Amino acid sequence: MQLRFVVRTFLSIALLLTAFIPTSFANENEQVAIIIDDFGGDVRGVQSFLDGNIPVTVAVMPFMEQSTEQAKLAHNAGLEVIIHMPMEPKKGKASWLGPNAITSDLSDKEIQKRVLAAIENVPFAKGINNHMGSKIVEDERIIRIILEIAKQKGLYIIDSGTSSSSVIPKLAKEMDIPYATRDIFIDDTHSSKAHVMKQMSSLLKIAKTNKKAIAIGHVGINGHKTFEGILTTLPSFTKERVKIVPASHLLETNIEKDPMHFWQPKEMEDEDENTYPAPSK
């Protein structure tokens, strides 16, 4: 009789506790991270993403006129910040790289100096991804130096996927550094809202197939269209129970996470994480 009472009491407590488990833990859903590159300047889309209540990951180019300020604003808005490190491509204009880029002619010491300066210039950064860099990501000497610093600073790495011969995955595994590779670009320099929406639909399909996916978009000339395209497709993600999360949530990292509130500004903390703003008409 006493044993039956103990069992019933235990089951009652267990059921009570279960009722308070957030659905994000009770039912694991597919997840995507949307990284928005090229923050740091006064360009279209920046303010929309900072104010937009969408949990994108903000990739800030260091050493730009507003790099530090925008990193702080993104952090205060509850968004995850990473460093969008400029790296030499195989083709392209040097002006596209911005100041203090990582180039193949640099010494080990200068590479270390520039990466550390970038970390200082972009406060609250949790990771690094590459801006351009099709040449650099194939260079084991240079990537190893960058990853050594990332490991020391507890940063994760996102390979932007600018070269199929990138050594980032191999070295990150070898050095036990959290990393991932971009699955899809959702825009380009001249993208329309319709193109972004099409790419977001492809992102949704990737997530449903692979359980997680990483997309990269941009602020810039058509940054406002990238924002609008993402915003318009959010109801589809909610309907399919695919959550948009900070990039670190897709990796095995030591970064403190609270999936229910991580990305939300303080005044939004009482709202459900799967509730996104309705698209404007």
Phi, psi and omega in degrees: 000314180295320180297318180299320180296319180297316181297314180299319180297316180299316180294323179296317179295317180300316179295322179296316179294322180300325181296338182260004178283125179301147181297334181293337176264323183290325181233102180290125180250169173294150183226147174228150170246135176245108179268129177251111183279165167078019167296159179127343180236176179271080185231166182294141177100336184301305184295325179299316180289325179293327182261354195278354178058034173243127187284058176285163172259124187267117179259111187259124173289128181285161172070016174267170187296334181237019184302306183295316181297315182290328175297319179293318179297318178297316179299316180294336177277000179087014182264146177284139183246137171227165179268126178265084191284119180289131182223146184299129175267173175286327178224154178130168181275140178299330182294338179290341185279331185080181184287151172056040178287160175273115181239161188289346181270000183280149174283165177304316183296319181290324176298313178302316182299317183288322179292317179295322178294323178295319178298321178292325185282337182242087182295154177071011181292136178254349183198184180222139165229166186263136170266116186061232170086019182301333177278315186292321184293349176265357184262107185295323179301310185289315181296324178298318178298315180297317181290328177299317178292319178302317180296317179299323185267359179072033181260146174269170183234133171245120175278115184290352174077038179272354176212134178286349179256021179300139177266001182302311180301316182297312183289323179297319176297313181300322185265003178058051178248132178300131181208164172204166180240142179301135178269324186203144168269137181259358178204177169214187187305323186244029183294143172268167175301321181297322179294318179298318179298320178297317180291326176294324176296321177294321177300317179300318179295320178298316181295321179294330180277316188257357180078339175206157182200155179235127177244154175233130172233185186217148160270163182143214184307314180244031180300328179292329178286325175297316178299313182297320180295319177295312183302318183294330183269355182302321178303328178295321178293319178297316181299320181273003179058042174254121187264142173266124186227162173300151183304325182298337182287345179265000184241161172273092182234170176263007180293131180298130184233140169224091186303337181284335189222355191311311189272350189275137170297158189306320184289348181261000192296342181272357181266154180291138185293342184264009179261111182253157179294147178287141180295144177285150182259000000 
